[in-house]
């Protein structure tokens, strides 16, 4: 075999890689354009807001916390400030083996507000799914609502999340996540673009067209009977929310989306924290792909479009290595003289470059979401989103390599890792032995909270 034969084989392989890359990216591009344009054309987004305040089932709100002294008081105060009927409300504050002042904050709030029930975990499996599994045994509500510790729900949030359960087919509901620390760093501002596109555009569009919205594990809830029917939480899953979404789907339940139920979160402000978060998401998401894709394909009650949408959602992180493969193949074709005899190189470069604008939080969806939100200032960050795109592509590829390496060699893969908080309270709690000073928070004009100490009664 001569050098010309080797070059011909390499060029052929490169062309096959480019064709495969273009096929995959075109599917995602069509999906993103369809979602974005259809969302823009919606004059009446589907929701249940006309029922807010009329549907008032018994609910249990669960807040899992691990070393959350910086934010614990904020979320607990926001929940007791909610205008839900306290006779129908149970709040379970979960202290999952914290080593800071989280336990003291929970106990002091539980003493002041009788609707708060503390759950202190000191043994057993760690991580959010395991904590939820134990807390669910104590839940008395027909509906279980979830909030991560860094989230700040508004006063009407519980009513808005409870309303969709009037539909007996709804097994879970998801609200909208909005970052409140967008000015903390450039990364936080870029992540706000990603969140806007994912919720305002993609989630609302999918829900309006009858597809299952993705349950995000916070700012949402599940029907207790539906949760029991699918086997409860999976403590072995790194992304219990994605796992629950597709178990619900495969059991015939629907996930509703409430765009107006906006809840404020703290997004990562440093790339180190963001990379760890992505590693957990990529690993858990890809686990669900391998776990459920056969069942999705075989599901008789799902339409072809529903199956395609579900598979594309589960496989979205795989677009990163596919895209890298396309870049490398295009580079090979660029230097191969024979490839310049046909327009495949130009096509490859055009479409692989186009993927910069059609992957996950697309430029078009970001623009549409920003326009619908009336946020002109956010649009100024659009060009800089390329930085987040390239950095995320590398982090996703790295996470996938570790994931498949662990599957081959059986080393268990990465474990659960808590996202670092940057919000600082005004004072640290003194604990039960520190007197009657209780760390509380008050609402500011913009709807957020600031921490302070008050004297106990």
C-alpha positions in Angstrom: 0.0 0.0 0.0 1.5 3.3 -1.1 1.3 6.7 0.3 -1.4 7.7 -2.1 -3.6 4.8 -0.9 -3.1 5.8 2.7 -4.0 9.4 1.9 -7.1 8.2 0.0 -8.2 6.2 3.0 -7.7 9.1 5.4 -9.6 11.4 3.1 -12.5 8.9 2.8 -12.7 8.5 6.6 -12.6 12.3 7.0 -15.5 12.7 4.5 -17.5 10.1 6.4 -16.8 11.9 9.7 -17.9 15.2 8.1 -21.1 13.7 6.7 -21.9 12.2 10.1 -21.2 15.4 11.9 -23.3 17.4 9.4 -26.2 15.0 9.8 -26.2 15.2 13.6 -25.7 19.0 13.7 -28.5 19.6 11.1 -30.9 17.6 13.3 -30.1 19.8 16.3 -30.1 23.0 14.2 -33.6 22.2 12.9 -34.7 21.4 16.4 -33.4 24.7 17.8 -34.8 26.8 14.9 -38.2 25.1 15.3 -38.3 25.6 19.0 -37.2 29.2 18.8 -39.5 30.3 16.0 -42.5 28.4 17.4 -41.9 30.1 20.8 -41.7 33.5 19.1 -45.0 32.9 17.4 -46.9 31.8 20.5 -49.5 34.4 21.3 -50.8 32.5 24.3 -48.2 30.3 25.9 -49.7 27.3 27.6 -49.9 27.6 31.4 -52.3 27.1 34.4 -52.2 30.6 35.8 -55.9 31.0 35.7 -56.1 28.3 38.3 -53.5 29.8 40.7 -55.1 30.2 44.1 -58.0 27.9 43.3 -56.0 24.7 43.3 -54.7 24.3 46.8 -53.7 20.6 47.6 -51.8 19.6 50.6 -48.1 20.1 49.7 -44.8 19.3 51.2 -41.8 21.5 50.3 -38.4 19.8 50.7 -35.1 21.8 50.8 -32.0 19.6 50.8 -28.9 21.3 52.3 -25.3 20.4 52.7 -23.1 23.1 54.2 -25.5 25.8 53.1 -25.1 28.4 56.0 -24.6 31.2 53.4 -28.0 30.7 51.9 -30.1 28.5 54.2 -31.8 31.4 56.0 -32.7 33.1 52.7 -34.7 30.1 51.3 -36.4 29.3 54.5 -37.5 32.9 55.1 -38.8 33.1 51.5 -40.8 29.9 52.0 -42.5 31.0 55.2 -43.2 34.3 53.4 -45.2 32.5 50.7 -48.9 33.1 50.7 -49.9 29.4 50.7 -52.4 28.2 53.3 -50.3 27.1 56.3 -52.8 24.4 57.2 -52.0 22.7 53.9 -48.3 23.3 54.0 -45.3 21.2 55.3 -41.7 22.3 54.9 -39.0 19.7 55.4 -35.5 21.3 55.8 -33.0 18.6 55.2 -29.6 18.9 56.8 -27.5 16.4 54.9 -24.4 15.9 57.1 -23.4 19.5 57.2 -20.3 20.5 59.1 -21.0 24.3 59.2 -23.8 26.3 60.7 -26.6 24.9 58.6 -28.0 22.7 61.4 -28.3 25.7 63.7 -30.1 27.8 61.2 -32.6 25.0 60.4 -33.3 24.4 64.1 -33.8 28.0 64.9 -36.2 28.5 62.0 -38.1 25.3 63.0 -38.5 26.6 66.5 -39.9 29.9 65.3 -42.1 28.5 62.5 -43.9 25.3 63.3 -44.6 24.4 59.6 -40.8 23.7 59.3 -39.8 20.2 60.1 -36.0 19.6 60.4 -34.4 16.4 59.1 -30.8 15.9 60.2 -28.9 13.2 58.3 -25.7 11.9 59.8 -25.3 8.6 58.0 -26.3 6.7 54.9 -25.6 7.6 51.3 -24.7 11.2 50.5 -26.0 13.4 47.8 -29.3 15.0 47.0 -31.2 11.9 45.7 -30.5 10.0 48.9 -31.6 13.0 51.0 -34.8 13.3 49.1 -35.5 9.5 49.4 -35.3 9.8 53.2 -37.3 13.0 53.4 -40.1 11.6 51.2 -40.9 9.1 54.0 -41.8 12.0 56.2 -43.8 13.9 53.6 -47.5 14.3 54.2 -48.5 16.3 51.2 -50.2 15.1 48.0 -47.7 17.2 46.1 -43.9 17.4 46.9 -42.2 20.6 45.8 -38.4 21.0 45.7 -36.1 23.9 46.1 -32.3 23.9 46.2 -30.9 25.9 49.1 -29.6 28.8 46.9 -33.1 29.4 45.4 -35.4 32.3 46.4 -39.1 31.6 45.7 -41.5 34.5 45.4 -44.7 34.8 47.5 -47.0 33.2 45.0 -44.5 30.5 43.9 -46.1 27.6 45.7 -49.6 28.3 44.4 -48.2 28.6 40.8 -46.4 25.2 41.0 -49.4 23.5 42.6 -51.9 24.6 39.9 -50.8 22.3 37.0 -51.6 19.2 39.2 -55.3 19.8 38.5 -54.5 17.8 35.3 -54.6 14.2 36.4 -52.0 13.3 33.7 -49.4 15.7 35.2 -46.9 13.8 37.3 -44.4 16.6 37.7 -44.1 20.3 37.2 -41.2 22.7 36.5 -40.9 26.4 37.0 -38.4 28.8 35.5 -34.9 29.3 36.9 -33.6 32.9 36.7 -30.0 33.8 37.9 -29.9 36.7 40.4 -26.1 37.1 40.5 -25.6 38.0 36.8 -23.3 40.9 37.8 -21.0 38.7 39.9 -18.8 37.8 37.0 -18.7 37.5 33.2 -19.4 33.8 33.4 -22.5 34.4 35.6 -23.7 36.9 32.9 -23.1 34.3 30.1 -24.9 31.6 32.1 -27.9 33.9 32.4 -28.1 33.8 28.6 -28.1 30.0 28.7 -30.8 29.8 31.3 -33.0 32.3 29.4 -32.8 30.3 26.2 -33.3 27.0 27.9 -36.4 28.0 29.8 -38.1 31.0 28.1 -37.7 29.4 24.6 -37.0 25.7 24.7 -39.0 24.6 27.8 -42.1 26.7 26.9 -42.0 25.6 23.2 -41.7 21.9 24.1 -44.5 22.1 26.6 -46.8 24.0 24.2 -46.4 21.4 21.5 -47.1 18.4 23.7 -43.6 17.3 24.5 -42.4 16.5 28.0 -40.7 19.5 29.6 -37.6 18.5 31.5 -37.9 18.4 35.3 -35.0 20.3 36.8 -35.0 18.9 40.3 -35.7 22.3 41.9 -38.3 25.0 41.4 -40.7 22.2 40.7 -42.6 19.3 42.2 -43.9 15.8 41.8 -47.2 14.2 42.5 -46.7 11.8 45.5 -48.7 9.0 44.0 -46.8 9.3 40.6 -43.5 9.3 42.5 -44.4 6.1 44.3 -45.7 4.5 41.0 -42.3 5.0 39.3 -40.3 3.7 42.2 -39.3 6.9 44.0 -36.0 8.7 43.8 -33.0 6.9 42.4 -30.1 7.5 45.0 -27.6 6.1 42.5 -28.3 8.8 39.9 -26.1 12.0 39.7 -29.0 13.8 38.0 -32.1 12.6 39.8 -34.1 15.2 37.9 -33.4 13.9 34.4 -33.8 10.3 35.6 -37.2 11.2 37.1 -38.3 13.0 33.9 -37.9 10.0 31.7 -39.2 7.5 34.2 -42.3 9.7 34.4 -42.5 9.8 30.6 -42.1 6.1 30.2 -44.9 5.4 32.8 -47.3 7.7 30.9 -47.0 10.8 33.1 -46.5 14.3 31.8 -44.2 17.1 33.1 -45.8 20.5 33.0 -43.9 23.8 32.7 -44.9 27.1 34.3 -42.9 29.9 32.7 -44.2 32.6 35.0 -43.1 30.7 38.1 -39.7 32.5 38.2 -37.4 31.5 41.0 -34.0 33.1 41.6 -30.8 31.0 41.8 -27.1 31.6 42.2 -25.2 30.4 39.1 -21.4 29.6 39.2 -19.2 32.7 39.1 -15.9 30.9 38.4 -15.0 28.4 35.8 -13.7 25.9 38.3 -17.2 25.6 39.9 -18.9 25.6 36.5 -16.7 22.7 35.3 -17.6 20.6 38.3 -21.2 21.3 37.7 -20.9 20.4 34.1 -19.1 17.2 34.9 -22.0 16.1 37.1 -24.7 17.1 34.6 -22.9 15.4 31.6 -22.3 12.2 33.6 -25.8 11.9 34.9 -27.5 12.9 31.6 -25.4 10.4 29.6 -26.2 7.7 32.1 -29.9 8.3 31.5 -29.3 8.1 27.7 -27.8 4.6 28.0 -30.4 3.6 30.6 -33.6 4.7 28.8 -33.0 5.0 25.0 -34.3 1.5 24.2 -37.4 1.9 26.3 -38.1 5.3 24.5 -37.7 3.8 21.1 -40.1 0.9 22.0 -42.7 3.0 23.8 -46.0 2.4 21.9 -47.8 5.4 23.4 -45.1 8.0 22.3 -45.3 9.5 18.8 -42.3 9.5 16.5 -41.8 13.2 17.2 -41.9 12.6 21.0 -39.4 9.8 20.7 -37.1 11.9 18.5 -37.3 14.9 20.9 -36.6 12.8 23.9 -33.6 11.1 22.3 -32.2 14.4 21.1 -32.6 15.9 24.6 -30.8 13.0 26.2 -28.0 12.9 23.6 -27.3 16.6 23.5 -24.0 16.5 25.3 -22.7 14.0 22.7 -22.8 16.8 20.2 -19.6 18.2 21.7 -17.3 15.3 20.7 -19.2 14.9 17.4 -18.4 18.6 16.7 -14.8 18.2 17.6 -14.6 15.2 15.3 -16.1 17.3 12.5 -13.5 20.1 13.1 -10.6 17.6 12.9 -12.0 16.0 9.8 -12.5 19.4 8.2 -8.9 20.2 9.0 -7.8 17.0 7.2 -9.8 17.8 4.2 -8.4 21.3 4.1 -4.9 20.0 3.6 -5.9 17.2 1.3 -5.6 18.3 -2.3 -8.1 15.8 -3.6 -10.8 17.2 -1.3 -10.7 20.5 -3.0 -12.0 19.0 -6.2 -15.5 18.9 -4.7 -17.4 21.5 -2.6 -17.4 19.2 0.5 -14.8 21.3 2.2 -16.8 24.5 1.9 -19.9 22.7 3.1 -18.1 21.1 6.0 -16.5 24.4 7.1 -19.8 26.2 6.8 -21.9 23.7 8.7 -19.4 22.9 11.4 -18.9 26.6 11.9 -22.7 27.0 11.9 -22.9 24.7 14.9 -21.4 27.5 17.0 -24.9 29.1 16.6 -27.0 25.9 17.0 -25.6 24.1 20.0 -27.7 23.9 23.2 -28.3 27.5 24.2 -28.3 28.8 20.6 -27.7 32.4 19.6 -31.1 32.6 18.0 -32.9 31.1 21.1 -30.9 33.5 23.4 -32.0 36.4 21.2 -35.6 35.4 21.2 -35.6 34.8 25.0 -33.9 38.1 25.6 -36.5 39.9 23.4 -39.4 38.2 25.2 -37.9 39.1 28.5 -37.3 42.7 27.4 -33.7 42.5 28.4 -31.7 44.6 25.9 -28.6 44.8 28.1 -28.3 41.0 28.1 -28.1 41.0 24.3 -24.7 42.8 24.5 -23.2 39.6 25.9 -24.1 37.6 22.9 -20.7 37.8 21.1 -18.9 36.8 24.3 -21.0 33.7 24.6 -18.5 32.1 22.2 -16.1 32.0 25.2 -18.6 30.0 27.2 -19.3 27.8 24.2 -15.7 26.8 23.6 -14.9 26.3 27.3 -18.0 24.2 27.8 -17.2 22.1 24.7 -13.8 21.2 26.2 -15.3 20.5 29.6 -18.1 18.3 28.2 -15.6 16.2 26.1 -13.4 15.7 29.1 -16.4 14.6 31.2 -17.6 12.2 28.6 -14.1 10.7 28.3 -14.1 10.1 32.1 -17.6 8.7 31.9 -16.9 6.1 29.2 -13.5 5.2 30.8 -15.4 4.4 34.0 -17.9 2.3 32.2 -15.2 0.3 30.5 -13.0 -0.2 33.6 -15.8 -0.1 36.2 -14.2 2.4 38.6 -17.5 4.0 39.5 -17.0 7.3 37.8 -17.3 10.7 39.5 -19.4 11.2 42.6 -21.8 13.9 43.7 -20.2 17.3 44.1 -21.9 20.3 45.7 -21.9 23.6 43.8 -19.9 26.2 45.7 -21.9 29.2 47.0 -20.6 32.8 46.8 -23.5 34.7 48.4 -22.3 35.9 51.8 -24.7 36.4 54.8 -24.5 39.5 56.9 -23.5 37.5 60.0 -22.8 33.9 60.8 -25.4 32.1 62.9 -24.4 31.6 66.5 -26.2 28.4 67.0 -28.6 27.3 69.7 -26.0 27.8 72.4 -25.2 31.3 71.3 -28.2 33.0 73.0 -31.4 34.2 71.4 -29.9 35.8 68.3 -31.5 34.2 65.2 -30.1 34.8 61.8 -33.0 36.0 59.7 -33.5 37.7 56.3 -35.6 40.6 55.1 -36.9 41.3 51.6 -35.5 44.2 49.6 -37.2 46.3 47.0 -36.0 44.1 44.2 -37.5 41.0 45.8 -34.2 39.5 47.1 -33.2 39.1 50.7 -30.4 40.3 52.9 -29.3 38.5 56.1 -29.3 40.0 59.6 -29.8 39.0 63.2 -32.8 39.6 65.3 -33.5 38.9 68.9 -35.6 35.9 69.7 -38.8 36.3 71.6 
